[in-house]
Amino acid sequence: MNITARNLLAASALVLSATLAGCGGSGDKAGGEDPGEPLTLTFVTSDPEDAATRFAEAVDELSNGSIRIDVREDWRDGENAYERGTVEDIAAGKADLGDVGVRTFDTMGITSFQALVAPLLIDSVELQRAVAASDIPAPMLEALEELGVVGLGVVPGTLRLPAGKKALIGPDDYAGRRIGAREGAVAAMALEALGATPVLYTRGDLTGLDGAELDLDRVEGWGYSEGVRAVTGNVVLWSKPMAIVADEDAFAALTTEQQETLREAAAAAIDAVTDDVTQQEADFALLVCGLDPSLLRSAAPAEVASLHAALEPVYRKLEENTLTRRAIAEIRAFRATIDAPPPPSCTPSPGTTASDVATEALGTWEVSYTEDELRKQGLSEEEIPDVAGTWTYEITDSRWVSRNQSSSLTFEATWALNDGVWVDTIVGCTPARACSPGATYEYEVTIYKDTMIAKAIPGRPYDPLGVFKPYRRVG
């Protein structure tokens, strides 16, 4: 749904640490010299999940503002072994804290986390929440001392699905195929057991591959453009839980109270990260369906059973380790108690007919754009400040008004459903130069629960930013 005008892109645009030793800067060290100033710790991350933000928020709340987390994003961006490099950087004192996928630790000689990435085991974000909040990760985190880092906790991450140029359903679909995988020995073992050749790929580049283990974010963001034409939505190859770790020396320099605050913050972040990842998974499923409803496939029960049978040798190998064998058994016990949501599907959902949309659309919606997202959409550096941030859309029975909560941009339009097509007609905007009154835009609109997504209709006018991200109901 266009909730601004494309003309905005030509004018303004849119729809709708200071650190510890070794990190540079002039702020307090751990155990700071000036107790009146907050202690600032650097946190490096290269993943889009919100673990860093939620951890920083928890630290701020639990420390009553006495500890500040300086989050530095895109750490080692573009590198193949970015997770392993991040661990090494933290251990070397180049950063105080960071998050990293637990999948990488067995490439560094630490096998204690392998149960968390065992194939077809942790198959929902809710199960990740239960495992992360349990005692299961504790002995795993202790092993990280060998790498010169302190493990503070584990939080949920995205779910990795089989995506390919052709559908990857049963074992026969993997045989002889080159399948991209990220760092980690377990993923490589599993793909080999299915008859595939695992290939460590560069993020955003699936050249020469028949498929890859991806989450829906990657499928929507770059997998589709790279040739992914089928994703098996009900087969979670493995999940990507994240470990929050600290530099051993920096952590030792903290007071006991500060150390406990960081550990408590890692635990406190679990629920918020779970909610974030759950919402992201739902949003990206809608976006993937918007690209092509035929993308998401399902494996039949017999095909899922054949995958489990083919992966039995992997489990026999993993369970040679007593800690891993015990953790797998405990995770299976948790799994039996979890009421997991249904897998992503593009099957039409309740609330998608034209009459339902006309009713369900009424209310207040929000969508947010980061500066990086807008750059990728082609906005200029001059346009981005006016467009970045959160937009609120108030929709009544025939009109809508959109407002940027950070800038002065405001748009107003009428809307109508013509033969099931959502049609926006721009009435005006502030400043007036930002739009062309009378311009029209057309969309196919789907509403499911509290999420609304607009899809472009071939051959009809639309605003690219209008179909870029889902809208969430806030009122």
Sequence and secondary structure as in RCSB ss.txt:
>XXXX:A:sequence
MNITARNLLAASALVLSATLAGCGGSGDKAGGEDPGEPLTLTFVTSDPEDAATRFAEAVDELSNGSIRIDVREDW
RDGENAYERGTVEDIAAGKADLGDVGVRTFDTMGITSFQALVAPLLIDSVELQRAVAASDIPAPMLEALEELGVV
GLGVVPGTLRLPAGKKALIGPDDYAGRRIGAREGAVAAMALEALGATPVLYTRGDLTGLDGAELDLDRVEGWGYS
EGVRAVTGNVVLWSKPMAIVADEDAFAALTTEQQETLREAAAAAIDAVTDDVTQQEADFALLVCGLDPSLLRSAA
PAEVASLHAALEPVYRKLEENTLTRRAIAEIRAFRATIDAPPPPSCTPSPGTTASDVATEALGTWEVSYTEDELR
KQGLSEEEIPDVAGTWTYEITDSRWVSRNQSSSLTFEATWALNDGVWVDTIVGCTPARACSPGATYEYEVTIYKD
TMIAKAIPGRPYDPLGVFKPYRRVG
>XXXX:A:secstr
  SS GGGGTSS       STTS SSS  TT S TTS EEEEEE  SSSSHHHHHHHHHHHHTTTSEEEEEE ST
TTT TTHHHHHHHHHHTTS SEEEEEGGGGGGGT  TTGGGG TTT  SHHHHHHHHTSSTHHHHHHGGGGGTEE
EEEEE   EEEEEESS   SGGGTTT EEEE S HHHHHHHHHTT EEEE  TT  TT SEEEE HHHIIIIITT
TT  EEETT   EE  EEEEEEHHHHHTS HHHHHHHHHHHHHHHHHHHHHHHHHHHHHHHHHHHH TTSEE   
HHHHHHHHHHTHHHHHHHTTSHHHHHHHHHHHHHHTT         S  TT SHHHHHHHT EEEEEEE HHHHH
HTT  TTTHHHH EEEEEEE SSEEEEEESSSS EEEEEEEEETTEEEEEEEEEESGGG  TT EEEEEEEEETT
EEEEEE TTS   GGGGTS EEE  
